[in-house]
Amino acid sequence: MPLYRLLSTSRDRSGAHPLHDLPIVAPSVRHAAARVLGRADEVFGDRTGEAWLVTEDGARVWSLSLEAEEAEGGALS
């Protein structure tokens, strides 16, 4: 099965390195994204601004932007 990596940055983007660099093994991008969203409460925090999945060769295949209004509510929909 393909290996994807979940990367994310903080809202203020002050860090040079991603907040997360989490490997995800899944049969497709859709399955990998579903796994990310299924673990949203443990993966994303108040500081998360953007998250994305990349393939083993670094191609960006999925992304999610977390707006400040969404983060204030404490939940993803």
mmJSON file of the N, C-alpha and C atoms, coordinates in Angstrom:
{"data_MODEL":{"atom_site":{
"group_PDB":["ATOM","ATOM","ATOM","ATOM","ATOM","ATOM","ATOM","ATOM","ATOM","ATOM","ATOM","ATOM","ATOM","ATOM","ATOM","ATOM","ATOM","ATOM","ATOM","ATOM","ATOM","ATOM","ATOM","ATOM","ATOM","ATOM","ATOM","ATOM","ATOM","ATOM","ATOM","ATOM","ATOM","ATOM","ATOM","ATOM","ATOM","ATOM","ATOM","ATOM","ATOM","ATOM","ATOM","ATOM","ATOM","ATOM","ATOM","ATOM","ATOM","ATOM","ATOM","ATOM","ATOM","ATOM","ATOM","ATOM","ATOM","ATOM","ATOM","ATOM","ATOM","ATOM","ATOM","ATOM","ATOM","ATOM","ATOM","ATOM","ATOM","ATOM","ATOM","ATOM","ATOM","ATOM","ATOM","ATOM","ATOM","ATOM","ATOM","ATOM","ATOM","ATOM","ATOM","ATOM","ATOM","ATOM","ATOM","ATOM","ATOM","ATOM","ATOM","ATOM","ATOM","ATOM","ATOM","ATOM","ATOM","ATOM","ATOM","ATOM","ATOM","ATOM","ATOM","ATOM","ATOM","ATOM","ATOM","ATOM","ATOM","ATOM","ATOM","ATOM","ATOM","ATOM","ATOM","ATOM","ATOM","ATOM","ATOM","ATOM","ATOM","ATOM","ATOM","ATOM","ATOM","ATOM","ATOM","ATOM","ATOM","ATOM","ATOM","ATOM","ATOM","ATOM","ATOM","ATOM","ATOM","ATOM","ATOM","ATOM","ATOM","ATOM","ATOM","ATOM","ATOM","ATOM","ATOM","ATOM","ATOM","ATOM","ATOM","ATOM","ATOM","ATOM","ATOM","ATOM","ATOM","ATOM","ATOM","ATOM","ATOM","ATOM","ATOM","ATOM","ATOM","ATOM","ATOM","ATOM","ATOM","ATOM","ATOM","ATOM","ATOM","ATOM","ATOM","ATOM","ATOM","ATOM","ATOM","ATOM","ATOM","ATOM","ATOM","ATOM","ATOM","ATOM","ATOM","ATOM","ATOM","ATOM","ATOM","ATOM","ATOM","ATOM","ATOM","ATOM","ATOM","ATOM","ATOM","ATOM","ATOM","ATOM","ATOM","ATOM","ATOM","ATOM","ATOM","ATOM","ATOM","ATOM","ATOM","ATOM","ATOM","ATOM","ATOM","ATOM","ATOM","ATOM","ATOM","ATOM","ATOM","ATOM","ATOM","ATOM","ATOM","ATOM","ATOM","ATOM","ATOM","ATOM","ATOM"],
"id":[1,2,3,4,5,6,7,8,9,10,11,12,13,14,15,16,17,18,19,20,21,22,23,24,25,26,27,28,29,30,31,32,33,34,35,36,37,38,39,40,41,42,43,44,45,46,47,48,49,50,51,52,53,54,55,56,57,58,59,60,61,62,63,64,65,66,67,68,69,70,71,72,73,74,75,76,77,78,79,80,81,82,83,84,85,86,87,88,89,90,91,92,93,94,95,96,97,98,99,100,101,102,103,104,105,106,107,108,109,110,111,112,113,114,115,116,117,118,119,120,121,122,123,124,125,126,127,128,129,130,131,132,133,134,135,136,137,138,139,140,141,142,143,144,145,146,147,148,149,150,151,152,153,154,155,156,157,158,159,160,161,162,163,164,165,166,167,168,169,170,171,172,173,174,175,176,177,178,179,180,181,182,183,184,185,186,187,188,189,190,191,192,193,194,195,196,197,198,199,200,201,202,203,204,205,206,207,208,209,210,211,212,213,214,215,216,217,218,219,220,221,222,223,224,225,226,227,228,229,230,231],
"type_symbol":["N","C","C","N","C","C","N","C","C","N","C","C","N","C","C","N","C","C","N","C","C","N","C","C","N","C","C","N","C","C","N","C","C","N","C","C","N","C","C","N","C","C","N","C","C","N","C","C","N","C","C","N","C","C","N","C","C","N","C","C","N","C","C","N","C","C","N","C","C","N","C","C","N","C","C","N","C","C","N","C","C","N","C","C","N","C","C","N","C","C","N","C","C","N","C","C","N","C","C","N","C","C","N","C","C","N","C","C","N","C","C","N","C","C","N","C","C","N","C","C","N","C","C","N","C","C","N","C","C","N","C","C","N","C","C","N","C","C","N","C","C","N","C","C","N","C","C","N","C","C","N","C","C","N","C","C","N","C","C","N","C","C","N","C","C","N","C","C","N","C","C","N","C","C","N","C","C","N","C","C","N","C","C","N","C","C","N","C","C","N","C","C","N","C","C","N","C","C","N","C","C","N","C","C","N","C","C","N","C","C","N","C","C","N","C","C","N","C","C","N","C","C","N","C","C","N","C","C","N","C","C"],
"label_atom_id":["N","CA","C","N","CA","C","N","CA","C","N","CA","C","N","CA","C","N","CA","C","N","CA","C","N","CA","C","N","CA","C","N","CA","C","N","CA","C","N","CA","C","N","CA","C","N","CA","C","N","CA","C","N","CA","C","N","CA","C","N","CA","C","N","CA","C","N","CA","C","N","CA","C","N","CA","C","N","CA","C","N","CA","C","N","CA","C","N","CA","C","N","CA","C","N","CA","C","N","CA","C","N","CA","C","N","CA","C","N","CA","C","N","CA","C","N","CA","C","N","CA","C","N","CA","C","N","CA","C","N","CA","C","N","CA","C","N","CA","C","N","CA","C","N","CA","C","N","CA","C","N","CA","C","N","CA","C","N","CA","C","N","CA","C","N","CA","C","N","CA","C","N","CA","C","N","CA","C","N","CA","C","N","CA","C","N","CA","C","N","CA","C","N","CA","C","N","CA","C","N","CA","C","N","CA","C","N","CA","C","N","CA","C","N","CA","C","N","CA","C","N","CA","C","N","CA","C","N","CA","C","N","CA","C","N","CA","C","N","CA","C","N","CA","C","N","CA","C","N","CA","C","N","CA","C","N","CA","C","N","CA","C","N","CA","C","N","CA","C"],
"label_alt_id":[null,null,null,null,null,null,null,null,null,null,null,null,null,null,null,null,null,null,null,null,null,null,null,null,null,null,null,null,null,null,null,null,null,null,null,null,null,null,null,null,null,null,null,null,null,null,null,null,null,null,null,null,null,null,null,null,null,null,null,null,null,null,null,null,null,null,null,null,null,null,null,null,null,null,null,null,null,null,null,null,null,null,null,null,null,null,null,null,null,null,null,null,null,null,null,null,null,null,null,null,null,null,null,null,null,null,null,null,null,null,null,null,null,null,null,null,null,null,null,null,null,null,null,null,null,null,null,null,null,null,null,null,null,null,null,null,null,null,null,null,null,null,null,null,null,null,null,null,null,null,null,null,null,null,null,null,null,null,null,null,null,null,null,null,null,null,null,null,null,null,null,null,null,null,null,null,null,null,null,null,null,null,null,null,null,null,null,null,null,null,null,null,null,null,null,null,null,null,null,null,null,null,null,null,null,null,null,null,null,null,null,null,null,null,null,null,null,null,null,null,null,null,null,null,null,null,null,null,null,null,null],
"label_comp_id":["MET","MET","MET","PRO","PRO","PRO","LEU","LEU","LEU","TYR","TYR","TYR","ARG","ARG","ARG","LEU","LEU","LEU","LEU","LEU","LEU","SER","SER","SER","THR","THR","THR","SER","SER","SER","ARG","ARG","ARG","ASP","ASP","ASP","ARG","ARG","ARG","SER","SER","SER","GLY","GLY","GLY","ALA","ALA","ALA","HIS","HIS","HIS","PRO","PRO","PRO","LEU","LEU","LEU","HIS","HIS","HIS","ASP","ASP","ASP","LEU","LEU","LEU","PRO","PRO","PRO","ILE","ILE","ILE","VAL","VAL","VAL","ALA","ALA","ALA","PRO","PRO","PRO","SER","SER","SER","VAL","VAL","VAL","ARG","ARG","ARG","HIS","HIS","HIS","ALA","ALA","ALA","ALA","ALA","ALA","ALA","ALA","ALA","ARG","ARG","ARG","VAL","VAL","VAL","LEU","LEU","LEU","GLY","GLY","GLY","ARG","ARG","ARG","ALA","ALA","ALA","ASP","ASP","ASP","GLU","GLU","GLU","VAL","VAL","VAL","PHE","PHE","PHE","GLY","GLY","GLY","ASP","ASP","ASP","ARG","ARG","ARG","THR","THR","THR","GLY","GLY","GLY","GLU","GLU","GLU","ALA","ALA","ALA","TRP","TRP","TRP","LEU","LEU","LEU","VAL","VAL","VAL","THR","THR","THR","GLU","GLU","GLU","ASP","ASP","ASP","GLY","GLY","GLY","ALA","ALA","ALA","ARG","ARG","ARG","VAL","VAL","VAL","TRP","TRP","TRP","SER","SER","SER","LEU","LEU","LEU","SER","SER","SER","LEU","LEU","LEU","GLU","GLU","GLU","ALA","ALA","ALA","GLU","GLU","GLU","GLU","GLU","GLU","ALA","ALA","ALA","GLU","GLU","GLU","GLY","GLY","GLY","GLY","GLY","GLY","ALA","ALA","ALA","LEU","LEU","LEU","SER","SER","SER"],
"label_asym_id":["A","A","A","A","A","A","A","A","A","A","A","A","A","A","A","A","A","A","A","A","A","A","A","A","A","A","A","A","A","A","A","A","A","A","A","A","A","A","A","A","A","A","A","A","A","A","A","A","A","A","A","A","A","A","A","A","A","A","A","A","A","A","A","A","A","A","A","A","A","A","A","A","A","A","A","A","A","A","A","A","A","A","A","A","A","A","A","A","A","A","A","A","A","A","A","A","A","A","A","A","A","A","A","A","A","A","A","A","A","A","A","A","A","A","A","A","A","A","A","A","A","A","A","A","A","A","A","A","A","A","A","A","A","A","A","A","A","A","A","A","A","A","A","A","A","A","A","A","A","A","A","A","A","A","A","A","A","A","A","A","A","A","A","A","A","A","A","A","A","A","A","A","A","A","A","A","A","A","A","A","A","A","A","A","A","A","A","A","A","A","A","A","A","A","A","A","A","A","A","A","A","A","A","A","A","A","A","A","A","A","A","A","A","A","A","A","A","A","A","A","A","A","A","A","A","A","A","A","A","A","A"],
"label_entity_id":["1","1","1","1","1","1","1","1","1","1","1","1","1","1","1","1","1","1","1","1","1","1","1","1","1","1","1","1","1","1","1","1","1","1","1","1","1","1","1","1","1","1","1","1","1","1","1","1","1","1","1","1","1","1","1","1","1","1","1","1","1","1","1","1","1","1","1","1","1","1","1","1","1","1","1","1","1","1","1","1","1","1","1","1","1","1","1","1","1","1","1","1","1","1","1","1","1","1","1","1","1","1","1","1","1","1","1","1","1","1","1","1","1","1","1","1","1","1","1","1","1","1","1","1","1","1","1","1","1","1","1","1","1","1","1","1","1","1","1","1","1","1","1","1","1","1","1","1","1","1","1","1","1","1","1","1","1","1","1","1","1","1","1","1","1","1","1","1","1","1","1","1","1","1","1","1","1","1","1","1","1","1","1","1","1","1","1","1","1","1","1","1","1","1","1","1","1","1","1","1","1","1","1","1","1","1","1","1","1","1","1","1","1","1","1","1","1","1","1","1","1","1","1","1","1","1","1","1","1","1","1"],
"label_seq_id":[1,1,1,2,2,2,3,3,3,4,4,4,5,5,5,6,6,6,7,7,7,8,8,8,9,9,9,10,10,10,11,11,11,12,12,12,13,13,13,14,14,14,15,15,15,16,16,16,17,17,17,18,18,18,19,19,19,20,20,20,21,21,21,22,22,22,23,23,23,24,24,24,25,25,25,26,26,26,27,27,27,28,28,28,29,29,29,30,30,30,31,31,31,32,32,32,33,33,33,34,34,34,35,35,35,36,36,36,37,37,37,38,38,38,39,39,39,40,40,40,41,41,41,42,42,42,43,43,43,44,44,44,45,45,45,46,46,46,47,47,47,48,48,48,49,49,49,50,50,50,51,51,51,52,52,52,53,53,53,54,54,54,55,55,55,56,56,56,57,57,57,58,58,58,59,59,59,60,60,60,61,61,61,62,62,62,63,63,63,64,64,64,65,65,65,66,66,66,67,67,67,68,68,68,69,69,69,70,70,70,71,71,71,72,72,72,73,73,73,74,74,74,75,75,75,76,76,76,77,77,77],
"pdbx_PDB_ins_code":[null,null,null,null,null,null,null,null,null,null,null,null,null,null,null,null,null,null,null,null,null,null,null,null,null,null,null,null,null,null,null,null,null,null,null,null,null,null,null,null,null,null,null,null,null,null,null,null,null,null,null,null,null,null,null,null,null,null,null,null,null,null,null,null,null,null,null,null,null,null,null,null,null,null,null,null,null,null,null,null,null,null,null,null,null,null,null,null,null,null,null,null,null,null,null,null,null,null,null,null,null,null,null,null,null,null,null,null,null,null,null,null,null,null,null,null,null,null,null,null,null,null,null,null,null,null,null,null,null,null,null,null,null,null,null,null,null,null,null,null,null,null,null,null,null,null,null,null,null,null,null,null,null,null,null,null,null,null,null,null,null,null,null,null,null,null,null,null,null,null,null,null,null,null,null,null,null,null,null,null,null,null,null,null,null,null,null,null,null,null,null,null,null,null,null,null,null,null,null,null,null,null,null,null,null,null,null,null,null,null,null,null,null,null,null,null,null,null,null,null,null,null,null,null,null,null,null,null,null,null,null],
"Cartn_x":[0.844,0.0,0.884,0.395,1.157,1.332,2.424,2.714,2.525,1.698,1.492,2.059,2.329,2.763,1.841,1.363,0.566,1.503,1.512,2.308,1.355,1.734,0.896,1.772,1.245,1.946,1.078,1.731,0.977,0.303,-0.702,-1.468,-0.576,0.371,1.231,2.42,2.613,3.686,5.075,5.249,6.547,7.585,7.137,8.076,8.562,9.842,10.413,10.044,9.708,9.383,7.901,7.346,5.924,5.642,4.428,4.0,3.914,3.422,3.278,3.96,4.507,5.011,4.665,3.427,2.865,2.715,3.344,3.169,1.798,1.187,-0.118,-0.068,-0.301,-0.366,-1.837,-2.171,-3.56,-3.592,-4.68,-4.759,-4.945,-5.43,-5.651,-5.595,-5.54,-5.561,-6.853,-7.95,-9.246,-9.239,-8.684,-8.613,-7.658,-6.556,-5.602,-6.244,-6.956,-7.633,-8.703,-9.424,-10.453,-9.824,-8.666,-7.978,-7.544,-7.059,-6.678,-7.89,-8.975,-10.167,-10.78,-10.658,-11.157,-10.38,-9.151,-8.306,-8.089,-8.964,-8.778,-8.57,-9.319,-9.198,-7.815,-7.186,-5.861,-4.732,-5.001,-3.959,-3.86,-5.011,-5.009,-5.261,-4.503,-4.699,-5.082,-5.185,-5.565,-4.574,-3.324,-2.305,-2.271,-2.924,-2.843,-3.532,-2.812,-3.36,-3.672,-2.787,-2.965,-2.355,-2.98,-2.467,-2.572,-1.661,-1.705,-1.058,-1.459,-0.875,0.044,1.17,2.088,2.341,2.667,3.026,4.483,4.933,6.324,7.331,6.956,7.884,7.685,6.825,6.663,5.568,4.801,3.72,2.568,2.098,0.974,-0.321,-1.09,-2.283,-3.584,-3.507,-4.708,-4.31,-5.196,-4.889,-6.149,-5.936,-7.015,-6.541,-7.317,-7.015,-7.964,-7.416,-8.225,-8.322,-9.475,-9.7,-9.795,-9.46,-9.497,-10.884,-11.935,-13.297,-13.612,-13.121,-13.358,-12.618,-11.373,-10.563,-11.149,-11.753,-12.338,-13.496,-14.218,-15.331,-14.882,-13.62,-13.055,-13.41,-14.09,-14.467,-14.411,-14.16,-14.198,-15.514,-16.057,-17.299,-17.088],
"Cartn_y":[-1.185,0.0,1.241,2.287,3.532,4.161,4.869,5.622,7.1,7.75,9.196,9.812,11.101,11.818,13.003,13.144,14.298,15.351,16.503,17.629,18.746,19.548,20.684,21.818,23.023,24.207,24.924,25.76,26.536,27.709,28.238,29.345,30.555,30.82,31.988,31.71,30.45,30.021,30.466,30.635,31.082,29.961,28.739,27.623,27.254,26.927,26.53,25.087,24.31,22.906,22.676,21.667,21.355,20.98,21.268,20.83,19.314,18.722,17.277,16.753,15.588,14.833,13.39,13.021,11.749,10.822,9.629,8.681,8.015,7.833,7.176,6.192,4.927,3.895,3.695,3.846,3.73,3.332,2.685,2.247,3.386,4.55,5.669,6.982,8.069,9.399,9.576,9.14,9.275,8.567,7.361,6.627,7.317,7.828,8.527,9.779,10.549,11.753,11.385,10.307,9.874,9.503,8.884,8.538,9.803,10.777,12.053,12.702,12.811,13.464,12.677,11.364,10.54,10.731,11.219,11.47,12.967,13.784,15.243,15.787,15.311,15.839,15.601,14.492,14.219,14.765,14.985,15.44,16.959,17.637,19.087,19.777,20.829,21.619,23.042,23.865,25.261,26.024,25.582,26.284,25.875,24.783,24.287,25.24,25.63,26.515,25.803,24.914,24.181,22.798,21.824,20.459,19.916,19.014,18.449,17.075,16.275,14.959,15.017,14.331,14.199,12.719,12.415,11.051,10.807,9.584,9.241,10.1,10.547,11.377,12.877,13.214,14.6,15.386,14.744,15.445,15.709,16.927,17.308,16.827,15.991,15.379,15.73,16.366,16.736,17.806,18.764,19.79,20.248,20.843,21.336,22.615,23.67,24.942,25.111,25.341,25.506,26.993,27.563,28.983,29.261,30.468,30.854,30.653,30.945,30.791,29.334,28.413,26.995,26.535,26.985,26.559,27.064,28.252,28.791,27.941,27.308,26.45,25.132,24.769,23.564,22.271,22.344,21.106,21.319,20.235,20.253,19.668,20.196,19.614,19.052],
"Cartn_z":[0.0,0.0,0.0,-0.623,-0.673,0.706,0.847,2.06,1.762,2.552,2.465,3.736,3.704,4.899,5.11,6.341,6.716,7.277,6.669,7.133,7.531,8.501,8.883,9.392,9.276,9.766,10.789,11.57,12.549,11.86,12.503,11.958,11.699,12.592,12.419,11.502,11.142,10.232,10.685,11.991,12.503,12.496,12.548,12.572,11.187,11.095,9.81,9.471,10.481,10.276,10.507,9.846,10.058,11.509,11.974,13.302,13.346,12.254,12.173,10.917,11.045,9.907,10.233,9.904,10.31,9.112,9.15,8.047,8.109,6.945,6.854,5.69,5.987,4.961,4.617,3.339,2.899,1.432,0.999,-0.396,-1.399,-0.936,-1.854,-1.077,-1.815,-1.197,-0.406,-0.965,-0.284,1.065,1.11,2.375,3.355,2.855,3.72,4.315,3.502,3.988,5.012,4.785,5.737,7.075,7.038,8.292,9.035,8.295,8.916,9.57,8.835,9.367,10.528,10.491,11.588,12.877,12.763,13.935,14.158,13.61,13.635,15.04,16.011,17.369,17.966,17.618,18.172,17.299,16.021,15.099,15.023,15.013,14.85,16.176,16.421,17.626,17.271,18.278,18.087,17.211,17.18,16.4,14.938,14.578,13.207,12.236,11.192,10.183,8.883,8.483,7.235,7.383,6.732,6.728,5.314,4.951,3.614,3.604,2.622,2.408,1.201,1.321,0.189,-0.056,-1.304,-1.676,-1.305,-1.51,-1.181,-1.938,-3.141,-3.911,-3.646,-2.67,-2.262,-2.953,-3.833,-4.531,-3.561,-3.529,-2.662,-3.318,-2.589,-3.184,-2.476,-1.307,-0.556,0.444,0.67,1.672,2.383,3.546,4.389,5.045,4.892,5.547,6.72,7.892,9.091,9.405,9.106,9.345,10.837,11.237,12.65,13.243,12.499,13.017,13.335,12.506,12.747,13.984,14.146,15.282,16.594,16.587,17.805,18.293,17.384,17.757,18.352,18.123,18.713,18.011,16.885,16.192,14.694,13.999,12.543,12.113,11.035,10.531,9.151],
"occupancy":[1.0,1.0,1.0,1.0,1.0,1.0,1.0,1.0,1.0,1.0,1.0,1.0,1.0,1.0,1.0,1.0,1.0,1.0,1.0,1.0,1.0,1.0,1.0,1.0,1.0,1.0,1.0,1.0,1.0,1.0,1.0,1.0,1.0,1.0,1.0,1.0,1.0,1.0,1.0,1.0,1.0,1.0,1.0,1.0,1.0,1.0,1.0,1.0,1.0,1.0,1.0,1.0,1.0,1.0,1.0,1.0,1.0,1.0,1.0,1.0,1.0,1.0,1.0,1.0,1.0,1.0,1.0,1.0,1.0,1.0,1.0,1.0,1.0,1.0,1.0,1.0,1.0,1.0,1.0,1.0,1.0,1.0,1.0,1.0,1.0,1.0,1.0,1.0,1.0,1.0,1.0,1.0,1.0,1.0,1.0,1.0,1.0,1.0,1.0,1.0,1.0,1.0,1.0,1.0,1.0,1.0,1.0,1.0,1.0,1.0,1.0,1.0,1.0,1.0,1.0,1.0,1.0,1.0,1.0,1.0,1.0,1.0,1.0,1.0,1.0,1.0,1.0,1.0,1.0,1.0,1.0,1.0,1.0,1.0,1.0,1.0,1.0,1.0,1.0,1.0,1.0,1.0,1.0,1.0,1.0,1.0,1.0,1.0,1.0,1.0,1.0,1.0,1.0,1.0,1.0,1.0,1.0,1.0,1.0,1.0,1.0,1.0,1.0,1.0,1.0,1.0,1.0,1.0,1.0,1.0,1.0,1.0,1.0,1.0,1.0,1.0,1.0,1.0,1.0,1.0,1.0,1.0,1.0,1.0,1.0,1.0,1.0,1.0,1.0,1.0,1.0,1.0,1.0,1.0,1.0,1.0,1.0,1.0,1.0,1.0,1.0,1.0,1.0,1.0,1.0,1.0,1.0,1.0,1.0,1.0,1.0,1.0,1.0,1.0,1.0,1.0,1.0,1.0,1.0,1.0,1.0,1.0,1.0,1.0,1.0,1.0,1.0,1.0,1.0,1.0,1.0],
"B_iso_or_equiv":[0.0,0.0,0.0,0.0,0.0,0.0,0.0,0.0,0.0,0.0,0.0,0.0,0.0,0.0,0.0,0.0,0.0,0.0,0.0,0.0,0.0,0.0,0.0,0.0,0.0,0.0,0.0,0.0,0.0,0.0,0.0,0.0,0.0,0.0,0.0,0.0,0.0,0.0,0.0,0.0,0.0,0.0,0.0,0.0,0.0,0.0,0.0,0.0,0.0,0.0,0.0,0.0,0.0,0.0,0.0,0.0,0.0,0.0,0.0,0.0,0.0,0.0,0.0,0.0,0.0,0.0,0.0,0.0,0.0,0.0,0.0,0.0,0.0,0.0,0.0,0.0,0.0,0.0,0.0,0.0,0.0,0.0,0.0,0.0,0.0,0.0,0.0,0.0,0.0,0.0,0.0,0.0,0.0,0.0,0.0,0.0,0.0,0.0,0.0,0.0,0.0,0.0,0.0,0.0,0.0,0.0,0.0,0.0,0.0,0.0,0.0,0.0,0.0,0.0,0.0,0.0,0.0,0.0,0.0,0.0,0.0,0.0,0.0,0.0,0.0,0.0,0.0,0.0,0.0,0.0,0.0,0.0,0.0,0.0,0.0,0.0,0.0,0.0,0.0,0.0,0.0,0.0,0.0,0.0,0.0,0.0,0.0,0.0,0.0,0.0,0.0,0.0,0.0,0.0,0.0,0.0,0.0,0.0,0.0,0.0,0.0,0.0,0.0,0.0,0.0,0.0,0.0,0.0,0.0,0.0,0.0,0.0,0.0,0.0,0.0,0.0,0.0,0.0,0.0,0.0,0.0,0.0,0.0,0.0,0.0,0.0,0.0,0.0,0.0,0.0,0.0,0.0,0.0,0.0,0.0,0.0,0.0,0.0,0.0,0.0,0.0,0.0,0.0,0.0,0.0,0.0,0.0,0.0,0.0,0.0,0.0,0.0,0.0,0.0,0.0,0.0,0.0,0.0,0.0,0.0,0.0,0.0,0.0,0.0,0.0,0.0,0.0,0.0,0.0,0.0,0.0],
"pdbx_formal_charge":[null,null,null,null,null,null,null,null,null,null,null,null,null,null,null,null,null,null,null,null,null,null,null,null,null,null,null,null,null,null,null,null,null,null,null,null,null,null,null,null,null,null,null,null,null,null,null,null,null,null,null,null,null,null,null,null,null,null,null,null,null,null,null,null,null,null,null,null,null,null,null,null,null,null,null,null,null,null,null,null,null,null,null,null,null,null,null,null,null,null,null,null,null,null,null,null,null,null,null,null,null,null,null,null,null,null,null,null,null,null,null,null,null,null,null,null,null,null,null,null,null,null,null,null,null,null,null,null,null,null,null,null,null,null,null,null,null,null,null,null,null,null,null,null,null,null,null,null,null,null,null,null,null,null,null,null,null,null,null,null,null,null,null,null,null,null,null,null,null,null,null,null,null,null,null,null,null,null,null,null,null,null,null,null,null,null,null,null,null,null,null,null,null,null,null,null,null,null,null,null,null,null,null,null,null,null,null,null,null,null,null,null,null,null,null,null,null,null,null,null,null,null,null,null,null,null,null,null,null,null,null],
"auth_seq_id":[1,1,1,2,2,2,3,3,3,4,4,4,5,5,5,6,6,6,7,7,7,8,8,8,9,9,9,10,10,10,11,11,11,12,12,12,13,13,13,14,14,14,15,15,15,16,16,16,17,17,17,18,18,18,19,19,19,20,20,20,21,21,21,22,22,22,23,23,23,24,24,24,25,25,25,26,26,26,27,27,27,28,28,28,29,29,29,30,30,30,31,31,31,32,32,32,33,33,33,34,34,34,35,35,35,36,36,36,37,37,37,38,38,38,39,39,39,40,40,40,41,41,41,42,42,42,43,43,43,44,44,44,45,45,45,46,46,46,47,47,47,48,48,48,49,49,49,50,50,50,51,51,51,52,52,52,53,53,53,54,54,54,55,55,55,56,56,56,57,57,57,58,58,58,59,59,59,60,60,60,61,61,61,62,62,62,63,63,63,64,64,64,65,65,65,66,66,66,67,67,67,68,68,68,69,69,69,70,70,70,71,71,71,72,72,72,73,73,73,74,74,74,75,75,75,76,76,76,77,77,77],
"auth_comp_id":["MET","MET","MET","PRO","PRO","PRO","LEU","LEU","LEU","TYR","TYR","TYR","ARG","ARG","ARG","LEU","LEU","LEU","LEU","LEU","LEU","SER","SER","SER","THR","THR","THR","SER","SER","SER","ARG","ARG","ARG","ASP","ASP","ASP","ARG","ARG","ARG","SER","SER","SER","GLY","GLY","GLY","ALA","ALA","ALA","HIS","HIS","HIS","PRO","PRO","PRO","LEU","LEU","LEU","HIS","HIS","HIS","ASP","ASP","ASP","LEU","LEU","LEU","PRO","PRO","PRO","ILE","ILE","ILE","VAL","VAL","VAL","ALA","ALA","ALA","PRO","PRO","PRO","SER","SER","SER","VAL","VAL","VAL","ARG","ARG","ARG","HIS","HIS","HIS","ALA","ALA","ALA","ALA","ALA","ALA","ALA","ALA","ALA","ARG","ARG","ARG","VAL","VAL","VAL","LEU","LEU","LEU","GLY","GLY","GLY","ARG","ARG","ARG","ALA","ALA","ALA","ASP","ASP","ASP","GLU","GLU","GLU","VAL","VAL","VAL","PHE","PHE","PHE","GLY","GLY","GLY","ASP","ASP","ASP","ARG","ARG","ARG","THR","THR","THR","GLY","GLY","GLY","GLU","GLU","GLU","ALA","ALA","ALA","TRP","TRP","TRP","LEU","LEU","LEU","VAL","VAL","VAL","THR","THR","THR","GLU","GLU","GLU","ASP","ASP","ASP","GLY","GLY","GLY","ALA","ALA","ALA","ARG","ARG","ARG","VAL","VAL","VAL","TRP","TRP","TRP","SER","SER","SER","LEU","LEU","LEU","SER","SER","SER","LEU","LEU","LEU","GLU","GLU","GLU","ALA","ALA","ALA","GLU","GLU","GLU","GLU","GLU","GLU","ALA","ALA","ALA","GLU","GLU","GLU","GLY","GLY","GLY","GLY","GLY","GLY","ALA","ALA","ALA","LEU","LEU","LEU","SER","SER","SER"],
"auth_asym_id":["A","A","A","A","A","A","A","A","A","A","A","A","A","A","A","A","A","A","A","A","A","A","A","A","A","A","A","A","A","A","A","A","A","A","A","A","A","A","A","A","A","A","A","A","A","A","A","A","A","A","A","A","A","A","A","A","A","A","A","A","A","A","A","A","A","A","A","A","A","A","A","A","A","A","A","A","A","A","A","A","A","A","A","A","A","A","A","A","A","A","A","A","A","A","A","A","A","A","A","A","A","A","A","A","A","A","A","A","A","A","A","A","A","A","A","A","A","A","A","A","A","A","A","A","A","A","A","A","A","A","A","A","A","A","A","A","A","A","A","A","A","A","A","A","A","A","A","A","A","A","A","A","A","A","A","A","A","A","A","A","A","A","A","A","A","A","A","A","A","A","A","A","A","A","A","A","A","A","A","A","A","A","A","A","A","A","A","A","A","A","A","A","A","A","A","A","A","A","A","A","A","A","A","A","A","A","A","A","A","A","A","A","A","A","A","A","A","A","A","A","A","A","A","A","A","A","A","A","A","A","A"],
"auth_atom_id":["N","CA","C","N","CA","C","N","CA","C","N","CA","C","N","CA","C","N","CA","C","N","CA","C","N","CA","C","N","CA","C","N","CA","C","N","CA","C","N","CA","C","N","CA","C","N","CA","C","N","CA","C","N","CA","C","N","CA","C","N","CA","C","N","CA","C","N","CA","C","N","CA","C","N","CA","C","N","CA","C","N","CA","C","N","CA","C","N","CA","C","N","CA","C","N","CA","C","N","CA","C","N","CA","C","N","CA","C","N","CA","C","N","CA","C","N","CA","C","N","CA","C","N","CA","C","N","CA","C","N","CA","C","N","CA","C","N","CA","C","N","CA","C","N","CA","C","N","CA","C","N","CA","C","N","CA","C","N","CA","C","N","CA","C","N","CA","C","N","CA","C","N","CA","C","N","CA","C","N","CA","C","N","CA","C","N","CA","C","N","CA","C","N","CA","C","N","CA","C","N","CA","C","N","CA","C","N","CA","C","N","CA","C","N","CA","C","N","CA","C","N","CA","C","N","CA","C","N","CA","C","N","CA","C","N","CA","C","N","CA","C","N","CA","C","N","CA","C","N","CA","C","N","CA","C","N","CA","C","N","CA","C","N","CA","C","N","CA","C"],
"pdbx_PDB_model_num":[1,1,1,1,1,1,1,1,1,1,1,1,1,1,1,1,1,1,1,1,1,1,1,1,1,1,1,1,1,1,1,1,1,1,1,1,1,1,1,1,1,1,1,1,1,1,1,1,1,1,1,1,1,1,1,1,1,1,1,1,1,1,1,1,1,1,1,1,1,1,1,1,1,1,1,1,1,1,1,1,1,1,1,1,1,1,1,1,1,1,1,1,1,1,1,1,1,1,1,1,1,1,1,1,1,1,1,1,1,1,1,1,1,1,1,1,1,1,1,1,1,1,1,1,1,1,1,1,1,1,1,1,1,1,1,1,1,1,1,1,1,1,1,1,1,1,1,1,1,1,1,1,1,1,1,1,1,1,1,1,1,1,1,1,1,1,1,1,1,1,1,1,1,1,1,1,1,1,1,1,1,1,1,1,1,1,1,1,1,1,1,1,1,1,1,1,1,1,1,1,1,1,1,1,1,1,1,1,1,1,1,1,1,1,1,1,1,1,1,1,1,1,1,1,1,1,1,1,1,1,1]
}}}
